[in-house]
Amino acid sequence: MPLPPSIYHLSSSHLRLDGRRWNELRRLTAQISTQASADGSSYLEMGNTKVLCTVTGPSEGKGGGRRGDEDSMSVDVRVNVAGFAGMDRKRVGRGDRRITELQNTISSAFSSTLFTHLYPHSTISLQIHILSLDGSLLAASLNAATLALIDAGVPMRDYLVACTAGLTPPSGRGDGDDMDPLLDLNGSEETEVPFLTVGTGGAGGGDVGGGGGWV
């Protein structure tokens, strides 16, 4: 059932459905070195979105190097969504279009952030396990992966961090001045509000993912 647009028109005294103001983030909890068997690992919670990430490598072997550039390291990303992660309790297969898009986006983001030229003909593997899903999945996955890569000691140009941003629906006046921004959208807000995921580092940032779906 669509939520009424009036709930999104915020002021200094109005709160979102979960009690936050427009510019407030959900509670963030993070740990590193959570998996002793991995080269690097992390666990991250952004509200009710919970992600576990492990890093293996860099390791030499066949398949190393990005397509057309075998002298650099390839970044292999695998995302697994637990059957109990969402409210619908549906198991998501690896061939799911949204999973494939998420994996490609994360791989592309870190291929330009890591010093891939230091590890020719090698592959680094990121395993991202989604334990609970309540919005901002791409942002949470990027943040968890950054922590795991730091834990693994993989050299990178900068630390990549991400957050979702959206705009509330207009009230219908047509001037667009009544559209309010929102940060760190939860699952309910993502179904009603157009949004994107923005990743940034010390040298600048940019849009790393589109709106809609889980991203």
N, CA and C of each residue as an Amber inpcrd file, in Angstrom:
protein
   645
   0.8540000  -1.1950000   0.0000000   0.0000000   0.0000000   0.0000000
   0.8800000   1.2300000   0.0000000   0.7300000   2.1420000  -0.9830000
   1.5690000   3.3310000  -1.0440000   1.3800000   4.2110000   0.1840000
   2.4770000   4.8200000   0.6320000   2.4030000   5.7100000   1.7680000
   1.9950000   7.1010000   1.3110000   1.1910000   7.8350000   2.0820000
   0.7440000   9.1680000   1.6660000   1.9020000  10.1340000   1.5610000
   1.9680000  10.9300000   0.4670000   3.0890000  11.8570000   0.3000000
   3.2330000  12.8370000   1.4400000   2.1680000  13.1370000   2.1700000
   2.2410000  14.1360000   3.2220000   3.2160000  13.7520000   4.3260000
   3.4870000  12.4340000   4.4990000   4.3790000  12.0290000   5.5870000
   5.8220000  12.3920000   5.2790000   6.1290000  12.6900000   4.0090000
   7.5050000  12.9690000   3.6370000   7.8600000  14.4480000   3.7190000
   6.8720000  15.3150000   3.8050000   7.1500000  16.7400000   3.7930000
   7.6370000  17.1400000   5.1690000   8.9370000  17.3170000   5.2810000
   9.5980000  17.3960000   6.5600000   9.9430000  18.8310000   6.9200000
  10.0110000  19.0720000   8.1860000  10.5170000  20.3310000   8.7170000
  11.3860000  19.9860000   9.9120000  11.8550000  21.0000000  10.6040000
  12.7230000  20.7290000  11.7460000  12.0120000  19.9530000  12.8420000
  10.6700000  19.9790000  12.8530000   9.9240000  19.2970000  13.9050000
   9.2810000  18.0050000  13.4390000   9.3680000  17.6830000  12.1320000
   8.7380000  16.4810000  11.6020000   9.7690000  15.3550000  11.4700000
   9.3320000  14.1470000  11.7650000  10.2190000  13.0010000  11.7310000
   9.7450000  11.9970000  10.6960000  10.6760000  11.1490000  10.2400000
  10.3310000  10.0530000   9.3450000   9.6550000   8.9400000  10.1390000
   9.2020000   7.9250000   9.4270000   8.4420000   6.8670000  10.0810000
   9.2430000   6.1400000  11.1570000  10.5720000   6.0700000  10.9970000
  11.4000000   5.4010000  12.0000000  11.9800000   6.3480000  13.0340000
  11.4740000   7.6070000  13.0510000  11.8760000   8.5580000  14.0780000
  13.0530000   9.4360000  13.7330000  13.6310000   9.2760000  12.5370000
  14.7960000  10.0780000  12.1600000  14.3840000  11.3660000  11.4630000
  15.2420000  12.3820000  11.5570000  15.0860000  13.5690000  10.7260000
  15.6580000  13.2700000   9.3360000  15.4800000  14.1870000   8.4070000
  15.8440000  13.9260000   7.0130000  17.3250000  13.6200000   6.8470000
  18.1810000  14.2410000   7.6720000  19.6290000  14.0960000   7.5010000
  20.2590000  13.1490000   8.5100000  19.4710000  12.3840000   9.2200000
  20.0120000  11.4720000  10.2180000  20.1780000  10.0690000   9.6410000
  21.3020000   9.4450000   9.9860000  21.5690000   8.0780000   9.5650000
  21.0580000   7.0970000  10.6060000  20.8480000   5.8700000  10.1690000
  20.4930000   4.8280000  11.1230000  21.7160000   4.4320000  11.9660000
  21.4660000   3.7040000  13.0230000  22.5590000   3.2690000  13.8870000
  23.5220000   2.3890000  13.0790000  24.8020000   2.6970000  13.1930000
  25.8370000   1.9880000  12.4400000  26.7390000   1.2300000  13.4060000
  26.8970000  -0.0720000  13.1490000  27.7710000  -0.9200000  13.9450000
  28.6830000  -1.6920000  13.0040000  29.9790000  -1.7320000  13.3080000
  30.9280000  -2.4110000  12.4120000  32.0170000  -3.0800000  13.2200000
  32.4840000  -4.2210000  12.6990000  33.6050000  -4.9590000  13.2770000
  34.4900000  -5.4670000  12.1410000  35.7650000  -5.6660000  12.4380000
  36.6740000  -6.2900000  11.4880000  37.2750000  -7.5330000  12.1340000
  37.9110000  -8.3610000  11.3030000  38.5310000  -9.6190000  11.7550000
  37.5020000 -10.5280000  12.4060000  36.3530000 -10.6580000  11.7590000
  35.2870000 -11.4980000  12.3060000  35.4060000 -12.9560000  11.8670000
  36.1860000 -13.2270000  10.8000000  36.3610000 -14.5910000  10.2900000
  37.8540000 -14.9020000  10.2480000  38.3070000 -15.7510000  11.1490000
  39.7400000 -16.0220000  11.2660000  40.3010000 -16.7210000  10.0350000
  39.4700000 -17.4570000   9.3130000  39.9620000 -18.2230000   8.1660000
  40.1470000 -17.3720000   6.9100000  39.6570000 -16.1440000   6.9080000
  39.7520000 -15.2730000   5.7310000  40.9540000 -14.3480000   5.8570000
  41.4340000 -13.8440000   4.7230000  42.5240000 -12.8740000   4.7430000
  42.0680000 -11.5470000   5.3380000  40.8060000 -11.2470000   5.1710000
  40.2140000 -10.0460000   5.7480000  38.7170000 -10.2510000   5.8710000
  38.1030000  -9.6630000   6.8740000  36.6730000  -9.8630000   7.0610000
  36.0810000  -8.7000000   7.8410000  34.7690000  -8.5520000   7.7140000
  34.0700000  -7.4990000   8.4420000  32.6100000  -7.8730000   8.6080000
  31.9950000  -7.2550000   9.5880000  30.5550000  -7.3720000   9.8120000
  30.0220000  -5.9710000  10.0310000  28.9530000  -5.6260000   9.3130000
  28.4430000  -4.2630000   9.3670000  26.9260000  -4.2680000   9.4650000
  26.4130000  -3.4110000  10.3210000  24.9760000  -3.1860000  10.4360000
  24.6840000  -1.7180000  10.1620000  23.7710000  -1.4690000   9.2210000
  23.2310000  -0.1330000   8.9870000  21.7300000  -0.2410000   9.2520000
  21.3230000   0.1070000  10.4640000  19.9450000  -0.1350000  10.8450000
  19.6960000  -1.6280000  10.9010000  18.6750000  -2.0830000  10.1680000
  18.3540000  -3.5070000  10.1240000  18.9560000  -4.2160000   8.9120000
  19.7850000  -3.5290000   8.1500000  20.5290000  -4.1690000   7.0660000
  21.8540000  -4.6690000   7.6300000  22.0910000  -5.9790000   7.5180000
  23.2600000  -6.5930000   8.1390000  24.0420000  -7.3780000   7.0930000
  25.3420000  -7.0870000   7.0040000  26.1870000  -7.6330000   5.9470000
  27.4710000  -8.1970000   6.5400000  27.8510000  -9.3750000   6.0720000
  29.1230000  -9.9950000   6.4260000  29.9610000 -10.0970000   5.1610000
  31.2170000  -9.6560000   5.2140000  32.0830000  -9.6710000   4.0380000
  33.4110000 -10.3340000   4.3810000  33.8670000 -11.1990000   3.4850000
  35.1840000 -11.8240000   3.6270000  35.9960000 -11.5670000   2.3630000
  37.3130000 -11.4690000   2.5380000  38.2390000 -11.2130000   1.4320000
  39.2530000 -12.3400000   1.3830000  39.4810000 -12.8620000   0.1870000
  40.5030000 -13.8780000  -0.0350000  41.4310000 -13.4020000  -1.1450000
  42.7220000 -13.4490000  -0.9000000  43.6840000 -13.0190000  -1.8980000
  44.3240000 -11.6930000  -1.5330000  45.0370000 -11.1140000  -2.5110000
  45.1820000 -11.5330000  -3.9190000  45.9480000 -12.8440000  -4.0580000
  45.5100000 -13.6340000  -5.0230000  46.1590000 -14.9060000  -5.2910000
  46.3360000 -15.0770000  -6.7920000  47.4650000 -15.6440000  -7.1800000
  47.7250000 -15.8690000  -8.5880000  46.9520000 -17.0880000  -9.0730000
  46.6120000 -17.0550000 -10.3320000  45.8900000 -18.1770000 -10.9110000
  45.2330000 -17.7720000 -12.1960000  44.6530000 -18.7420000 -12.8680000
  44.0060000 -18.4410000 -14.1350000  42.7880000 -17.5730000 -13.8920000
  42.5250000 -16.7040000 -14.8520000  41.4120000 -15.7810000 -14.7370000
  41.8230000 -14.4510000 -14.1430000  43.0950000 -14.3380000 -13.7090000
  43.5470000 -13.0890000 -13.1410000  43.6610000 -12.0140000 -14.1910000
  43.4840000 -10.7770000 -13.7460000  43.5480000  -9.6500000 -14.6600000
  42.2060000  -9.3380000 -15.2590000  41.8940000  -8.0350000 -15.3420000
  40.6460000  -7.6240000 -15.9490000  40.6780000  -7.8770000 -17.4450000
  39.5130000  -7.9790000 -18.0220000  39.4260000  -8.2340000 -19.4560000
  40.1660000  -7.1360000 -20.2280000  41.0810000  -7.5460000 -21.0530000
  41.8540000  -6.5860000 -21.8450000  43.0210000  -5.9880000 -21.0780000
  43.1990000  -6.3820000 -19.8210000  44.2940000  -5.8340000 -19.0240000
  44.7890000  -6.9210000 -18.0710000  45.5310000  -7.9000000 -18.6140000
  45.9620000  -9.0370000 -17.8210000  47.1030000  -8.7000000 -16.8690000
  47.6680000  -7.4970000 -16.9730000  48.7520000  -7.1010000 -16.0870000
  48.2410000  -6.5040000 -14.7820000  46.9480000  -6.5320000 -14.5450000
  46.3900000  -6.0070000 -13.3080000  45.5070000  -7.0600000 -12.6540000
  45.2300000  -6.8500000 -11.3950000  44.4420000  -7.7850000 -10.6110000
  42.9540000  -7.6400000 -10.9300000  42.2390000  -8.7500000 -10.9810000
  40.7900000  -8.7040000 -11.1640000  40.1130000  -8.7880000  -9.7980000
  38.9600000  -8.1610000  -9.7010000  38.1900000  -8.1360000  -8.4580000
  36.9340000  -8.9670000  -8.6680000  36.9000000 -10.1090000  -8.0370000
  35.7710000 -11.0290000  -8.1710000  34.8360000 -10.8610000  -6.9690000
  33.5760000 -10.5590000  -7.2330000  32.6040000 -10.3010000  -6.1670000
  31.4770000 -11.3190000  -6.2630000  31.1500000 -11.9300000  -5.1580000
  30.0250000 -12.8530000  -5.0690000  29.1180000 -12.4130000  -3.9220000
  27.8510000 -12.1940000  -4.2460000  26.8690000 -11.7550000  -3.2490000
  25.8850000 -12.8860000  -2.9910000  25.6920000 -13.2320000  -1.7460000
  24.7490000 -14.2720000  -1.3460000  23.7170000 -13.6650000  -0.3940000
  22.4500000 -13.8300000  -0.7330000  21.3700000 -13.3080000   0.0980000
  20.7320000 -14.4700000   0.8490000  20.7580000 -14.4060000   2.1620000
  20.1590000 -15.4700000   2.9660000  18.6490000 -15.5190000   2.7400000
  18.0920000 -16.7250000   2.7770000  16.6610000 -16.8700000   2.5570000
  15.8250000 -16.1540000   3.5870000  16.3970000 -15.9190000   4.7740000
  15.6680000 -15.2420000   5.8460000  15.9700000 -13.7440000   5.9160000
  16.6970000 -13.2210000   4.9130000  17.1400000 -11.8270000   4.9760000
  15.9970000 -10.8320000   4.8410000  15.0090000 -11.1510000   3.9910000
  13.9190000 -10.2170000   3.7430000  12.6120000 -10.6750000   4.3380000
  11.6220000  -9.8010000   4.2550000  10.3100000 -10.1120000   4.8150000
   9.6030000 -11.2160000   4.0360000   9.9080000 -11.3390000   2.7220000
   9.1990000 -12.3220000   1.9090000   9.7630000 -13.7390000   2.0540000
  10.9360000 -13.8630000   2.7100000  11.5440000 -15.1710000   2.9690000
  11.7900000 -15.9570000   1.6830000  12.1160000 -15.2540000   0.6020000
  12.3800000 -15.9180000  -0.6640000  13.8850000 -16.0900000  -0.8430000
  14.2700000 -17.2480000  -1.3400000  15.6860000 -17.4930000  -1.6230000
  16.0290000 -16.9110000  -2.9850000  17.0850000 -16.1280000  -3.0220000
  17.5030000 -15.4570000  -4.2520000  18.6780000 -16.2070000  -4.8540000
  18.5440000 -16.6260000  -6.1030000  19.6010000 -17.3590000  -6.7730000
  20.7090000 -16.4530000  -7.2710000  21.8700000 -17.0610000  -7.5580000
  23.0080000 -16.2730000  -8.0340000  22.7630000 -15.6890000  -9.4130000
  21.8540000 -16.2660000 -10.1760000  21.5760000 -15.7470000 -11.4970000
  20.5830000 -14.6060000 -11.5130000  20.1200000 -14.1810000 -10.3510000
  19.1650000 -13.0810000 -10.2740000  19.7710000 -11.8070000 -10.8590000
  18.9750000 -11.0930000 -11.6540000  19.4790000  -9.8920000 -12.3230000
  19.9680000  -8.8530000 -11.3290000  19.2410000  -8.6800000 -10.2290000
  19.6420000  -7.6820000  -9.2430000  20.9550000  -8.0530000  -8.5650000
  21.1610000  -9.3520000  -8.3290000  22.4160000  -9.7990000  -7.7320000
  23.5740000  -9.5580000  -8.6950000  23.3630000  -9.8800000  -9.9660000
  24.4100000  -9.6730000 -10.9770000  24.7800000  -8.2030000 -11.0850000
  23.7810000  -7.3370000 -11.0950000  24.0420000  -5.8970000 -11.1700000
  24.8000000  -5.4200000  -9.9400000  24.4280000  -5.9220000  -8.7780000
  25.0960000  -5.5320000  -7.5360000  26.5550000  -5.9690000  -7.5530000
  26.8100000  -7.1990000  -7.9960000  28.1870000  -7.7030000  -8.0620000
  29.0270000  -6.8820000  -9.0290000  28.4840000  -6.5700000 -10.1950000
  29.2370000  -5.7970000 -11.1850000  29.5410000  -4.3940000 -10.6940000
  28.5870000  -3.7800000  -9.9990000  28.7960000  -2.4290000  -9.4890000
  29.8990000  -2.3980000  -8.4400000  29.8790000  -3.3580000  -7.5160000
  30.8990000  -3.4120000  -6.4670000  32.2760000  -3.7050000  -7.0680000
  32.3230000  -4.6480000  -8.0190000  33.5940000  -4.9770000  -8.6600000
  34.1770000  -3.7760000  -9.3900000  33.3220000  -3.0450000 -10.1160000
  33.7840000  -1.8690000 -10.8430000  34.2910000  -0.7880000  -9.8970000
  33.5930000  -0.5960000  -8.7880000  33.9820000   0.4450000  -7.8380000
  35.3570000   0.1610000  -7.2440000  35.6160000  -1.0840000  -6.8650000
  36.9010000  -1.3970000  -6.2310000  38.0160000  -1.6320000  -7.2430000
  37.6730000  -1.9400000  -8.4770000  38.7060000  -2.0610000  -9.5120000
  39.3960000  -0.7270000  -9.7530000  38.6660000   0.3730000  -9.5410000
  39.2520000   1.7040000  -9.7240000  39.7980000   2.2820000  -8.4250000
  39.5830000   1.6010000  -7.3100000  40.0450000   2.0910000  -6.0120000
  41.3050000   1.3610000  -5.5390000  41.3870000   0.0570000  -5.7910000
  42.5480000  -0.7300000  -5.3710000  43.7230000  -0.5100000  -6.3230000
  44.9350000  -0.7310000  -5.8370000  46.1260000  -0.6720000  -6.6840000
  46.2670000  -2.0150000  -7.3920000  45.4280000  -2.2290000  -8.3870000
  45.3850000  -3.5230000  -9.0700000  46.6730000  -3.8280000  -9.8410000
  47.4220000  -2.7890000 -10.2310000  48.6320000  -3.0220000 -11.0190000
  49.7400000  -3.6720000 -10.1920000  49.6170000  -3.6670000  -8.8750000
  50.6410000  -4.2650000  -8.0230000  50.5530000  -5.7880000  -7.9960000
  49.4330000  -6.3300000  -8.4910000  49.2130000  -7.7770000  -8.4370000
  48.8120000  -8.3030000  -9.8160000  49.7590000  -8.3400000 -10.7680000
  49.4190000  -8.8190000 -12.1160000  49.0410000 -10.2980000 -12.1130000
  48.1560000 -10.6450000 -13.0150000  47.7170000 -12.0340000 -13.1930000
  47.1520000 -12.6270000 -11.8910000  46.5050000 -11.7930000 -11.1080000
  45.9850000 -12.2370000  -9.8150000  44.5000000 -11.8850000  -9.6930000
  43.8810000 -12.5030000  -8.7010000  42.4640000 -12.2630000  -8.4220000
  42.2660000 -12.0780000  -6.9240000  41.4590000 -11.1250000  -6.5670000
  41.0430000 -10.9600000  -5.1810000  39.5430000 -11.2180000  -5.1240000
  39.1260000 -12.0200000  -4.1770000  37.7220000 -12.4420000  -4.1100000
  37.0490000 -11.8210000  -2.9040000  35.8790000 -11.2240000  -3.1460000
  35.0540000 -10.6630000  -2.0940000  33.7560000 -11.4640000  -2.0120000
  33.5060000 -12.0380000  -0.8620000  32.2700000 -12.7610000  -0.6050000
  31.4160000 -11.9080000   0.3350000  30.2510000 -11.5040000  -0.1590000
  29.3640000 -10.6380000   0.6220000  28.0920000 -11.4170000   0.9420000
  27.8280000 -11.5770000   2.2240000  26.6660000 -12.3350000   2.6780000
  25.6550000 -11.3730000   3.2980000  24.4580000 -11.3460000   2.7220000
  23.3990000 -10.4650000   3.2160000  22.5800000 -11.2600000   4.2280000
  22.6850000 -10.8840000   5.4950000  21.9920000 -11.5960000   6.5600000
  20.6280000 -10.9930000   6.8720000  20.4900000  -9.6930000   6.6670000
  19.2210000  -9.0070000   6.8980000  19.1460000  -7.8280000   5.9420000
  17.9670000  -7.6170000   5.3580000  17.8230000  -6.6200000   4.2980000
  16.7160000  -5.6280000   4.6450000  17.1220000  -4.3670000   4.8170000
  16.1490000  -3.2990000   5.0820000  16.6330000  -1.9950000   4.4650000
  16.9210000  -2.0420000   3.1610000  17.3160000  -0.8370000   2.4400000
  18.8140000  -0.5800000   2.4530000  19.2580000   0.2600000   1.5110000
  20.6620000   0.6910000   1.3890000  21.6160000  -0.4910000   1.2620000
  21.2280000  -1.4900000   0.4680000  22.0410000  -2.6900000   0.3560000
  23.3760000  -2.4210000  -0.3180000  23.3780000  -1.6700000  -1.4020000
  24.6360000  -1.3740000  -2.0890000  25.5690000  -0.5830000  -1.1840000
  25.0450000   0.4170000  -0.5000000  25.8740000   1.2280000   0.3990000
  26.4670000   0.3650000   1.5050000  25.6530000  -0.4890000   2.1130000
  26.1420000  -1.3550000   3.1830000  27.1910000  -2.3330000   2.6660000
  26.9880000  -2.8670000   1.4570000  27.9430000  -3.8120000   0.8810000
  29.2830000  -3.1380000   0.5910000  29.2460000  -1.9310000   0.0440000
  30.4810000  -1.1910000  -0.2320000  31.2230000  -0.8760000   1.0560000
  30.5020000  -0.4420000   2.0740000  31.1460000  -0.0980000   3.3440000
  31.7550000  -1.3330000   4.0080000  31.0160000  -2.4440000   3.9810000
  31.5350000  -3.6730000   4.5690000  32.7610000  -4.1740000   3.8010000
  32.7260000  -4.0740000   2.4750000  33.8580000  -4.5110000   1.6640000
  35.0950000  -3.6510000   1.9260000  34.9100000  -2.3520000   2.0880000
  36.0360000  -1.4780000   2.3990000  36.7030000  -1.8940000   3.7060000
  35.9030000  -2.1770000   4.7250000  36.4540000  -2.6010000   6.0140000
  37.2020000  -3.9260000   5.8920000  36.6330000  -4.8710000   5.1350000
  37.2870000  -6.1650000   4.9700000  38.6060000  -6.0260000   4.2110000
  38.6430000  -5.1670000   3.2110000  39.8820000  -4.9390000   2.4500000
  40.9440000  -4.2740000   3.3190000  40.5230000  -3.3610000   4.1770000
  41.4650000  -2.7540000   5.1270000  42.0220000  -3.8210000   6.0610000
  41.1430000  -4.6930000   6.5380000  41.5710000  -5.7660000   7.4340000
  42.5560000  -6.7090000   6.7410000  42.3730000  -6.9180000   5.4330000
  43.2620000  -7.7970000   4.6700000  44.5770000  -7.1180000   4.3010000
  44.6680000  -5.8110000   4.5010000  45.8910000  -5.0910000   4.1740000
  46.1030000  -4.8700000   2.6940000  45.0410000  -4.8690000   1.9150000
  45.1510000  -4.6510000   0.4680000  45.3180000  -3.1520000   0.2140000
  46.3890000  -2.7400000  -0.4840000  46.6050000  -1.2980000  -0.7200000
  45.5440000  -0.7060000  -1.6380000  45.0630000   0.4650000  -1.2880000
  44.0440000   1.1500000  -2.0860000  44.3100000   2.6480000  -2.0760000
  43.7880000   3.3080000  -3.0990000  44.0000000   4.7420000  -3.2350000
  43.2950000   5.5250000  -2.1420000  42.1390000   5.0510000  -1.7560000
  41.3590000   5.7380000  -0.7400000  40.3290000   4.7880000  -0.1760000
  39.7410000   5.1610000   0.9270000  38.6830000   4.3620000   1.5250000
  37.3560000   4.7510000   0.8880000  36.6780000   3.7680000   0.3240000
  35.4010000   4.0070000  -0.3330000  34.2730000   3.8270000   0.6700000
  33.4800000   4.8820000   0.8550000  32.3040000   4.8210000   1.7330000
  31.0870000   5.2690000   0.9310000  29.9150000   4.7830000   1.3280000
  28.7230000   5.0450000   0.5180000  27.5040000   5.2770000   1.3980000
  26.5160000   5.9550000   0.8160000  25.2560000   6.2340000   1.4960000
  24.1820000   6.4590000   0.4360000  22.9500000   6.1200000   0.7450000
  21.8490000   6.3970000  -0.1740000  21.2860000   7.7900000   0.0870000
  20.7400000   8.3970000  -0.9700000  20.0860000   9.6950000  -0.8720000
  18.8650000   9.6860000  -1.7750000  17.7950000  10.3020000  -1.3180000
  16.5600000  10.3320000  -2.1000000  15.8310000  11.6490000  -1.9440000
  14.7540000  11.8020000  -2.6950000  13.9020000  12.9840000  -2.6220000
  12.4790000  12.5570000  -2.3330000  11.8130000  13.2600000  -1.4470000
  10.4310000  12.9490000  -1.1230000   9.5310000  13.2830000  -2.3100000
   8.3660000  12.6480000  -2.4310000   7.4380000  12.9670000  -3.5170000
   6.9190000  14.3940000  -3.3850000   6.7210000  15.0990000  -4.5100000
   6.1520000  16.4490000  -4.4460000   4.7060000  16.3950000  -3.9980000
   4.2430000  17.4820000  -3.3940000   2.8650000  17.5380000  -2.9060000
   1.8600000  17.8080000  -4.0130000   2.3540000  18.2110000  -5.1900000
   1.4440000  18.4490000  -6.3010000   1.3360000  19.9070000  -6.7030000
   2.0700000  20.8010000  -6.0120000   1.9990000  22.2190000  -6.3700000
   2.7120000  22.4910000  -7.6840000   3.6750000  21.6110000  -8.0220000
   4.3220000  21.7300000  -9.3180000   5.5830000  22.5570000  -9.3310000
   5.9410000  23.2140000  -8.2120000   7.1370000  24.0470000  -8.2200000
   8.3860000  23.2930000  -7.8040000   8.2100000  22.1050000  -7.2130000
   9.3570000  21.3010000  -6.8220000  10.0430000  21.7540000  -5.5580000
   9.6080000  22.9040000  -4.9880000  10.2590000  23.4120000  -3.7900000
   9.8950000  22.6260000  -2.5380000   8.8470000  21.8110000  -2.6190000
   8.4140000  21.0740000  -1.4420000   9.0030000  19.6640000  -1.3970000
   9.9690000  19.3650000  -2.2580000  10.6280000  18.0630000  -2.2490000
  11.8060000  18.1110000  -1.2830000  11.7730000  17.2470000  -0.2810000
  12.8110000  17.2370000   0.7460000  13.7870000  16.0900000   0.5170000
  15.0770000  16.2980000   0.8250000  16.0510000  15.2090000   0.6880000
  15.9540000  14.2520000   1.8640000  16.3660000  13.0260000   1.6330000
  16.4490000  12.0080000   2.6760000  17.7860000  11.2880000   2.5600000
  18.3940000  10.9480000   3.6810000  19.6460000  10.2020000   3.7000000
  19.4360000   8.8330000   4.3330000  20.1820000   7.8470000   3.8540000
  20.1900000   6.5020000   4.4050000  18.7760000   5.9210000   4.4510000
  18.2240000   5.6540000   3.2760000  16.8410000   5.1840000   3.1890000
  16.7090000   3.7550000   3.6960000  15.6180000   3.4890000   4.3820000
  15.3230000   2.1110000   4.7760000  14.4880000   1.4350000   3.6940000
  14.1050000   0.1840000   3.9250000  13.4110000  -0.5710000   2.8870000
  12.0750000   0.0250000   2.5000000  11.2940000   0.4870000   3.4640000
   9.9870000   1.0750000   3.1610000  10.1280000   2.3470000   2.3390000
  11.1140000   3.1670000   2.6720000  11.3130000   4.4160000   1.9480000
  11.7750000   4.1640000   0.5200000  12.5870000   3.1230000   0.3130000
  13.0780000   2.8340000  -1.0340000  11.9470000   2.4370000  -1.9830000
  10.8710000   1.8830000  -1.4660000   9.7510000   1.4940000  -2.3300000
   8.9070000   2.6900000  -2.7420000   9.0720000   3.8360000  -2.0780000
   8.2190000   4.9920000  -2.3320000   8.9660000   6.2000000  -2.8790000
  10.2810000   6.2390000  -2.7080000  11.0460000   7.4490000  -2.9860000
  12.1360000   7.1510000  -4.0180000  12.2940000   7.9940000  -5.0510000
  13.4310000   7.8130000  -5.9740000  14.7410000   8.1000000  -5.2490000
  15.7390000   7.2500000  -5.4690000  16.9840000   7.3920000  -4.7240000
  18.1510000   6.8940000  -5.5530000  19.3470000   7.1930000  -5.0860000
  20.5750000   6.6680000  -5.6650000  21.5690000   6.4240000  -4.5500000
  22.6130000   5.6820000  -4.8790000  23.6870000   5.4100000  -3.9230000
  24.9220000   6.1950000  -4.3360000  25.4800000   6.9420000  -3.4030000
  26.6410000   7.7810000  -3.6710000  27.8310000   7.2360000  -2.8960000
  28.9120000   6.9650000  -3.6220000  30.1510000   6.5300000  -2.9980000
  31.1830000   7.6340000  -3.0780000  32.0080000   7.7650000  -2.0610000
  32.9820000   8.8470000  -2.0340000  34.2520000   8.4030000  -1.3300000
  35.3430000   9.0870000  -1.6540000  36.6260000   8.9070000  -0.9850000
  37.2170000  10.2740000  -0.7340000  38.4560000  10.3000000  -0.2840000
  39.0790000  11.5800000   0.0190000  39.2630000  12.4640000  -1.1930000
  39.3760000  11.8480000  -2.3880000  39.6190000  12.6240000  -3.6000000
  38.3410000  13.0700000  -4.2900000  37.1880000  12.6980000  -3.7600000
  35.9390000  13.0660000  -4.3910000  34.9830000  11.9090000  -4.4000000
  33.8350000  12.0870000  -5.0210000  32.8260000  11.0280000  -5.0190000
  32.0070000  11.0500000  -6.2800000  31.0030000  10.2040000  -6.3060000
  30.1290000  10.1430000  -7.4660000  29.0750000   9.0860000  -7.2880000
  28.1330000   9.0890000  -8.2170000  27.0560000   8.1130000  -8.1820000
  27.6150000   6.7550000  -8.5960000  27.4940000   5.7830000  -7.7250000
  27.9960000   4.4460000  -8.0520000  26.8710000   3.4500000  -8.2540000
  25.6460000   3.8610000  -8.1190000  24.5430000   2.9280000  -8.3080000
  23.2380000   3.6630000  -8.5080000  22.3530000   3.0820000  -9.3000000
  21.0840000   3.7060000  -9.5730000  20.0670000   3.4150000  -8.4920000
  18.9040000   3.9920000  -8.6340000  17.8140000   3.7570000  -7.7050000
  16.9540000   2.6170000  -8.1520000  16.1350000   2.1490000  -7.2380000
  15.2030000   1.0710000  -7.5490000  15.7460000  -0.2720000  -7.1490000
  14.8660000  -1.2390000  -6.9790000  15.2830000  -2.5710000  -6.5800000
  15.9660000  -2.5540000  -5.2440000  17.0480000  -3.3090000  -5.1190000
  17.7950000  -3.3330000  -3.8620000  18.8730000  -2.2800000  -3.8060000
  19.2620000  -1.7620000  -4.9630000  20.4170000  -0.8720000  -5.0100000
  20.0870000   0.4500000  -4.3600000
